[in-house]
Amino acid sequence: MTAALVDVLWFIEGKDDEQMDPADAVKVLEGVTHLVSTLPSDQRSELIGLTEAESDPARKEFLEGFPEGLGLLDDAG
């Protein structure tokens, strides 16, 4: 599930305003943030750990902001 969630967020991140309505993107990201806030600590840790394993430089840069952007560090850090 973790990798699929990251793939969805990476997909949204890669779209410009003509490809995806910004308001829709915000709604999806808010929903994901809520979902992540309900995850058990082991699944939160798995999300944080994805950054270290990523080999694509652009995706790795995106993932480096992922834990803080979704509020994972406040409770899991």
DOTORZA-267949 format. One record per residue: x, y, z of N, C-alpha, C, CB in turn. Coordinates in pm, 1 decimal, decimal comma. Glycine has a CB too. Example, Ala and Ser with C-alpha at 12.3 -4.5 7.8 and 13.67 -1.06 7.14 Angstrom:
REM residues 2
{{1319,0; -569,0; 780,0}; {1230,0; -450,0; 780,0}; {1320,0; -330,0; 780,0}; {1130,8; -447,3; 904,6}}
{{1285,0; -225,0; 708,0}; {1367,0; -106,0; 714,0}; {1290,0; 3,0; 787,0}; {1408,4; -59,8; 572,5}}
//
This chain:
REM residues 77
{{81,5; -118,8; 0,0}; {0,0; 0,0; 0,0}; {86,6; 126,3; 0,0}; {-93,1; -0,8; 119,9}}
{{194,8; 122,5; 72,1}; {279,5; 240,6; 85,4}; {332,2; 286,8; -49,2}; {395,3; 212,1; 179,0}}
{{385,2; 194,0; -127,5}; {440,7; 229,8; -258,1}; {332,2; 283,1; -351,0}; {509,7; 108,8; -321,9}}
{{213,2; 224,9; -344,4}; {102,9; 271,9; -429,1}; {61,5; 414,2; -390,4}; {-18,3; 176,4; -418,0}}
{{59,6; 442,0; -262,7}; {25,7; 576,5; -216,8}; {126,6; 678,3; -267,5}; {18,8; 580,8; -64,2}}
{{252,8; 644,4; -257,0}; {358,1; 733,7; -306,9}; {345,6; 752,4; -457,6}; {497,6; 678,1; -271,7}}
{{314,7; 645,6; -530,6}; {297,5; 656,0; -675,4}; {185,0; 752,5; -711,9}; {269,4; 518,4; -735,1}}
{{75,4; 747,7; -639,5}; {-37,0; 838,2; -665,3}; {4,8; 983,1; -640,1}; {-158,6; 801,1; -576,6}}
{{71,8; 1006,6; -529,1}; {115,2; 1142,7; -497,6}; {218,8; 1192,8; -597,4}; {172,3; 1148,7; -356,2}}
{{307,6; 1106,3; -641,1}; {408,3; 1142,8; -742,2}; {338,6; 1177,7; -873,7}; {510,6; 1026,6; -763,7}}
{{235,2; 1102,2; -909,1}; {157,8; 1128,9; -1029,6}; {94,0; 1267,3; -1022,6}; {50,0; 1021,2; -1049,3}}
{{30,3; 1297,6; -909,8}; {-34,2; 1427,9; -892,3}; {69,2; 1540,0; -897,3}; {-111,4; 1432,6; -759,0}}
{{181,0; 1520,2; -832,5}; {287,9; 1620,3; -829,7}; {336,8; 1653,5; -970,5}; {404,8; 1570,8; -744,0}}
{{335,8; 1554,4; -1058,2}; {386,7; 1573,3; -1194,1}; {290,8; 1639,4; -1291,3}; {425,8; 1443,5; -1249,0}}
{{169,6; 1665,3; -1249,4}; {70,0; 1725,7; -1338,0}; {70,6; 1876,8; -1325,0}; {-69,4; 1671,1; -1307,4}}
{{53,5; 1943,8; -1438,6}; {41,0; 2090,0; -1432,2}; {-107,6; 2126,1; -1427,6}; {111,8; 2158,7; -1554,8}}
{{-136,6; 2255,3; -1416,7}; {-274,2; 2301,6; -1399,2}; {-365,2; 2265,4; -1516,5}; {-275,3; 2450,8; -1379,4}}
{{-308,0; 2248,7; -1634,6}; {-389,5; 2212,4; -1751,1}; {-424,3; 2064,6; -1751,3}; {-316,6; 2248,2; -1879,9}}
{{-343,6; 1983,6; -1684,7}; {-368,5; 1839,8; -1681,1}; {-455,5; 1797,8; -1563,5}; {-237,9; 1765,6; -1675,8}}
{{-449,5; 1874,5; -1455,4}; {-528,4; 1842,2; -1336,8}; {-566,5; 1971,7; -1267,0}; {-450,1; 1748,1; -1240,5}}
{{-693,0; 1982,7; -1234,4}; {-742,2; 2100,6; -1164,1}; {-671,3; 2111,0; -1028,9}; {-897,2; 2094,1; -1145,5}}
{{-610,5; 2225,8; -999,8}; {-539,6; 2241,8; -872,0}; {-628,8; 2217,3; -749,7}; {-480,8; 2381,1; -863,7}}
{{-755,5; 2256,1; -758,4}; {-846,9; 2232,9; -646,0}; {-867,6; 2083,2; -623,1}; {-982,5; 2302,1; -671,4}}
{{-875,8; 2007,2; -731,4}; {-888,9; 1861,7; -718,0}; {-762,7; 1801,7; -657,4}; {-917,8; 1797,1; -854,6}}
{{-647,3; 1850,9; -699,6}; {-521,0; 1801,5; -644,6}; {-514,0; 1828,0; -494,4}; {-401,2; 1867,4; -716,0}}
{{-555,9; 1945,7; -452,1}; {-555,0; 1979,9; -309,4}; {-648,6; 1887,2; -232,7}; {-596,3; 2127,6; -288,1}}
{{-765,6; 1859,0; -287,7}; {-860,1; 1768,6; -221,5}; {-799,5; 1630,0; -202,4}; {-990,0; 1758,2; -302,5}}
{{-732,4; 1580,7; -306,1}; {-669,4; 1449,1; -296,3}; {-560,0; 1451,3; -190,0}; {-611,1; 1405,8; -432,8}}
{{-475,6; 1554,2; -192,6}; {-366,8; 1563,4; -95,7}; {-418,9; 1576,6; 46,9}; {-277,0; 1681,5; -129,1}}
{{-526,5; 1651,1; 66,2}; {-587,1; 1661,6; 199,5}; {-639,4; 1526,6; 246,1}; {-701,0; 1764,9; 199,0}}
{{-700,9; 1453,4; 154,2}; {-750,4; 1319,9; 188,0}; {-637,5; 1225,4; 224,9}; {-829,4; 1262,4; 72,2}}
{{-528,5; 1232,0; 151,5}; {-412,8; 1147,5; 181,2}; {-352,2; 1185,8; 316,0}; {-306,9; 1159,3; 69,6}}
{{-343,6; 1315,2; 342,8}; {-289,7; 1360,2; 470,7}; {-374,1; 1306,0; 586,1}; {-284,2; 1514,2; 476,0}}
{{-504,9; 1308,7; 569,5}; {-592,9; 1252,4; 673,0}; {-568,8; 1102,5; 687,1}; {-741,8; 1279,7; 639,4}}
{{-562,9; 1031,8; 575,7}; {-539,5; 887,1; 578,1}; {-409,2; 854,9; 649,9}; {-536,6; 830,3; 435,1}}
{{-304,2; 926,9; 615,6}; {-173,4; 903,3; 676,4}; {-178,3; 928,7; 827,2}; {-66,9; 992,8; 610,8}}
{{-255,7; 1026,1; 868,8}; {-263,7; 1057,1; 1012,2}; {-326,8; 943,2; 1092,2}; {-343,8; 1185,3; 1033,7}}
{{-397,9; 852,5; 1024,9}; {-462,2; 741,0; 1094,0}; {-381,0; 612,0; 1087,2}; {-598,9; 717,2; 1035,7}}
{{-267,6; 613,7; 1016,7}; {-186,2; 493,4; 1002,9}; {-116,5; 457,9; 1133,7}; {-83,0; 511,9; 892,3}}
{{-97,9; 328,1; 1157,1}; {-18,6; 286,5; 1272,5}; {127,9; 329,5; 1253,6}; {-28,5; 132,2; 1293,0}}
{{201,1; 338,7; 1362,0}; {338,3; 389,6; 1355,8}; {429,0; 307,6; 1265,1}; {397,1; 393,5; 1493,7}}
{{408,0; 176,6; 1254,0}; {494,0; 97,2; 1166,4}; {473,8; 133,9; 1019,4}; {467,1; -51,8; 1187,1}}
{{351,0; 165,0; 980,6}; {325,2; 205,2; 843,4}; {375,6; 346,9; 817,8}; {176,0; 195,6; 812,4}}
{{369,0; 432,6; 917,9}; {425,9; 567,2; 905,0}; {576,9; 557,3; 884,3}; {393,5; 653,4; 1030,5}}
{{640,6; 471,4; 960,5}; {785,7; 451,0; 947,9}; {821,6; 398,0; 809,4}; {836,2; 353,7; 1056,0}}
{{737,7; 311,4; 755,3}; {761,0; 259,2; 620,7}; {758,2; 371,0; 517,4}; {656,7; 153,0; 585,7}}
{{663,4; 462,8; 531,0}; {656,6; 577,7; 440,3}; {783,3; 662,7; 450,7}; {532,3; 663,5; 471,3}}
{{826,6; 687,2; 571,9}; {947,5; 766,4; 591,7}; {1068,6; 695,5; 531,4}; {970,3; 793,1; 741,3}}
{{1074,4; 565,4; 545,5}; {1186,4; 486,8; 495,2}; {1197,2; 480,0; 344,1}; {1177,0; 350,2; 547,8}}
{{1090,3; 508,9; 272,3}; {1094,7; 503,9; 126,1}; {1196,0; 602,6; 68,0}; {956,7; 532,5; 69,0}}
{{1217,8; 712,1; 134,1}; {1311,6; 813,3; 85,7}; {1450,9; 754,7; 66,9}; {1317,1; 931,5; 182,5}}
{{1494,1; 676,1; 163,1}; {1629,1; 620,4; 160,2}; {1648,6; 520,1; 47,8}; {1660,4; 555,0; 292,0}}
{{1543,7; 451,7; 7,4}; {1555,3; 346,0; -92,7}; {1537,6; 395,2; -236,4}; {1454,2; 239,2; -64,2}}
{{1492,7; 515,9; -256,5}; {1461,9; 566,8; -390,9}; {1588,8; 596,8; -468,0}; {1375,2; 692,7; -382,5}}
{{1592,7; 552,9; -594,9}; {1710,8; 575,6; -679,0}; {1690,9; 687,2; -781,7}; {1747,6; 447,6; -750,7}}
{{1566,9; 719,2; -820,0}; {1540,8; 826,6; -915,8}; {1560,4; 961,1; -845,2}; {1396,0; 815,1; -975,7}}
{{1653,8; 1045,3; -893,9}; {1684,8; 1170,9; -824,5}; {1564,3; 1265,0; -807,5}; {1793,1; 1243,2; -899,5}}
{{1482,0; 1280,2; -908,7}; {1366,9; 1370,7; -899,1}; {1264,3; 1316,9; -799,8}; {1301,7; 1390,3; -1037,5}}
{{1239,9; 1189,3; -806,6}; {1144,5; 1128,0; -714,2}; {1198,9; 1129,0; -571,1}; {1112,5; 983,6; -758,0}}
{{1329,7; 1108,5; -557,6}; {1392,0; 1113,3; -424,8}; {1376,4; 1253,0; -363,5}; {1542,2; 1074,8; -433,8}}
{{1395,2; 1356,0; -445,0}; {1377,4; 1492,8; -396,4}; {1234,0; 1514,1; -347,8}; {1412,0; 1594,5; -507,3}}
{{1138,0; 1465,1; -424,6}; {997,5; 1473,3; -385,0}; {975,1; 1400,0; -252,1}; {906,5; 1414,0; -495,4}}
{{1030,8; 1280,9; -240,6}; {1010,2; 1201,2; -120,5}; {1076,4; 1260,4; 3,2}; {1061,5; 1062,6; -142,8}}
{{1183,4; 1335,9; -15,9}; {1251,0; 1394,8; 98,6}; {1160,3; 1493,2; 173,5}; {1378,5; 1465,2; 53,3}}
{{1069,1; 1558,8; 103,0}; {974,7; 1649,1; 167,6}; {846,5; 1580,8; 211,3}; {941,5; 1761,5; 75,7}}
{{831,5; 1457,8; 173,7}; {710,1; 1381,4; 196,9}; {675,3; 1365,2; 345,6}; {723,9; 1246,2; 133,7}}
{{767,4; 1319,0; 430,4}; {730,1; 1298,9; 571,2}; {684,3; 1426,9; 641,1}; {846,9; 1240,7; 646,6}}
{{755,8; 1533,8; 620,8}; {717,5; 1659,9; 684,5}; {589,1; 1714,7; 623,6}; {830,2; 1763,1; 671,4}}
{{576,1; 1706,5; 490,9}; {459,5; 1759,7; 421,8}; {329,6; 1691,7; 461,7}; {478,4; 1747,4; 274,5}}
{{338,2; 1563,8; 497,6}; {217,5; 1490,2; 538,6}; {202,8; 1481,2; 689,9}; {219,6; 1350,4; 479,9}}
{{289,3; 1549,2; 762,0}; {279,4; 1549,6; 906,9}; {325,9; 1422,4; 974,2}; {140,9; 1575,5; 945,6}}
{{409,7; 1345,6; 906,2}; {456,3; 1220,5; 964,0}; {559,7; 1240,5; 1074,0}; {513,8; 1133,6; 856,5}}
{{635,9; 1346,5; 1067,0}; {745,3; 1365,5; 1161,5}; {697,3; 1408,2; 1299,3}; {841,6; 1467,5; 1108,0}}
{{585,9; 1476,3; 1307,4}; {535,8; 1522,4; 1436,8}; {507,3; 1406,4; 1531,7}; {409,8; 1605,1; 1417,4}}
{{447,3; 1300,3; 1476,9}; {408,8; 1187,6; 1561,9}; {506,2; 1071,5; 1555,4}; {272,5; 1139,6; 1523,6}}
{{577,3; 1057,5; 1442,6}; {665,3; 941,8; 1425,0}; {810,2; 976,3; 1446,3}; {647,6; 883,2; 1288,1}}
{{846,1; 1108,1; 1450,6}; {984,6; 1147,5; 1454,0}; {1045,5; 1131,6; 1586,0}; {999,8; 1283,9; 1411,4}}
//
